[in-house]
Amino acid sequence: MPVKVARAEPEFVPGVRHPLERWLRTDRLPHIWCSGCGLGTALSAFLYALDELGWDPDSIAVVSGIGCTGRVAGYLKLDTYHTTHGRPIPFATGLKLAKPDLHVIVFSGDGDLFAIGGNHFIHAARRNMDITVICVNNLNYGMTGGQLGPTTPVGALTTTSPFGNFEHPFNLVHLAASAGATYVARWTTLDGRRLQKAFVEALSHKGFTFVEILSPCPTNYGRRNRMGEALDELKYYREHMVIRHGADPKDADILPGKPFLVGKFVDLEKPTYLELYQTKAREIGGG
Amino acid sequence: MSARTVLSGVHFMNGDEAIAEGAIAAGCRFFAAYPITPQSEIAERLARRLPQIGGMFIQMEDEIAAIAAVLGASWGGMKAMTATSGPGFSLMMENLGLAVMTETPCVIVNVQRGAPSTGLPTLVAQGDMMQARWGSHGHYEIIALCPASSQEAFDLTVRAFALSERFRVPVLLMTDEVVGHMYERVEIPPEVPVASRRGPKVPPEEFLPFAPDPDLVPPMACAGEGYRVHVTGLTHDERGYPDMSPEAHDRLVRRLVDKIRLFPQEYTFYEEVGLADAEIAVVSYGISARVSLGGIELARKAGIKAGLFRLITAWPFPDEALFQLARRVKGIVVVELNLGQMSREVERAVRGRVPVHGVFHAGGRIHTPEEVFQGIEEVYRQCR
């Protein structure tokens, strides 16, 4: 039975089109994210960045893994790939190498990229693979109901740490920097414009670039850890974040109740895998 | 080494090298893998060859990443392959499912070695045959081919790429350590046909990325072609959008199975040797089929008319050919380097018409002709 292609674009405010609609599969809206979730802000900032960059949409591919953030790919009117849990980075690696002219962006969550997919992250960074990885970090596994993840703070309550988390979390900024990322920034979903700027910088920077976005998860993490409403989480960010560009990545730990660093931590140049490969290939006749 | 793309001419190559050359000749320009014995010769040859002919090689951090990169490259428009052995094959199973679900053409080579676990890394076995069929999760159909010589390793690699493009399905090349490492004559023809990918026939605004053609296979729009396709491992409708209804799921899974199952004539390959007058058929594949010929010779000398039915296609299993074989012979011997995997399929396909006797060994060495001969004698006694 053939499925009809929905062509009718819904109007959420009569007579008014959202300026970002050209990037979205509006026939898939409304999205599945909870109210108060930071993913909408992260996505908006990303799309404003694409607007600002002015790239041909057909030159952009977005790859996601599994989880709440993994659903980003499905809402974008681009070539988008919703892959398996933890594997968007190697998928994106193949895509980039097969079609080097594409701008390849991985958009996924902390659990997907740093627990099940952690090995792929460090190796893509080490190779300086020419992709941008965007991680929306909500400190837990939201999609599956709020389990502890690789960024959950010590002592935090989740469905699988009912007596408080016994594990030390990753400092993603430090991890990315030490694995070899050539651009590393962290912002929160409170910082829409700064986030947009970071996306523009990361996307136009050659090599492996990384942007972490701290995001509220009021349904799971926030509720269990008595952080209040989503707005209260944003207030928490405002009160605790310290903007310090060029700070030492190892000082970027996120500890409950303590100030934490945001800003641009790494911005450097080094040859990418593709540059090294293609230079040699040309030399030996295969360029 | 020459930078010619297709190395037309006569060569002395092992099966692994022949697979690498077969891939290049078939138009494969992307290879990602993780080192593992006895597969490494494939990766080593392609690491040298691909950069010289405009292709991409990358050694990934594990086999999970290797197959994921292959899928990404396939959506980037390249013909892509990975190669591994048992432990790595296990790691690939999750993304094999993604390849099936997203209908991503690719070729996966498994040079089988002794297992379970690390088993016998340098020694032969054929113990992953059922994993090839059922190793990933869910119900699906897949194509698996079994070369028995270096020449066939080359030929079937070319064929594997053609089938993967034709059906938009991962094709498994289930070879083994002996075929992989045995050096033999390989003749590469002057020209090798390169299968083309079926692209969209309508403009992007009319294109439904998972709406099948009459043969149940949808045309494929790769990244950057202007079609802006959403590809997901979730159950999806013809637009590629997630659809969580049981009806959509049943419709999709049935199509993924039927698009292959309904066209057996396109992928069912087998070879018959000396079966015209045979009373006993030896069914085997890969290196075990080569050894079986020695056992059949001993049987003929002893006055037992035996012949070989060599499976070239392991999956989908050639049920009909085996059923017909059972009408022509009095008994069947299955020779394989595991404790009974394809023999179960043979038993199922012959539906009790003739006795089926297994000559099994868990691996580490190939069978001797005498062992095969004893199996033939045994079933010959049973059916007299």
Interface residues (C-beta under 8 A of the other chain):
Chain A: M1 P2 V3 V5 R25 R28 P57 D58 S59 A61 V63 A73 G74 L76 K77 L78 D79 T80 Y81 H82 T83 T84 G86 R87 I89 P90 F91 A92 T93 G94 L95 K96 L97 A98 K99 D101 L102 N119 H120 H123 Y273 Y277 K280 A281 I284 G285 G286 G287
Chain B: A3 R29 F30 A32 L50 P51 Q52 I53 G54 G55 M56 I58 M60 E61 D62 I64 A65 A66 A68 A69 V70 L71 G72 A73 S74 W75 G76 G77 M78 A80 E94 N95 G97 L98 L208 A211 C222 A223 G224 E225 G226 Y227 R228 V229 H230 V231 T232 G233 L234 D237 E238 R239 Y241 P242 R251
